[in-house]
């Protein structure tokens, strides 16, 4: 039982650290905001321009109202491209 308590405690601390780090970087827990911030930084444009580019991309994919899952998936893809250097 003590091991389980320690594991839960460690996971809770890890979750808090992840949330604080995310809020520190993006000032939001919304993956759409993460995507906008990262695209704006990568292309050196304003967040409004980045949002327009992102919305256009979603519209071309047939997504009219992107939800958090759509944004998170696109953010992962974008971050993967940034790390992989295939931009």
Secondary structure as UniProt FT lines:
FT   HELIX           2..26
FT   HELIX           31..43
FT   HELIX           47..60
FT   TURN            61..62
FT   HELIX           68..84
//
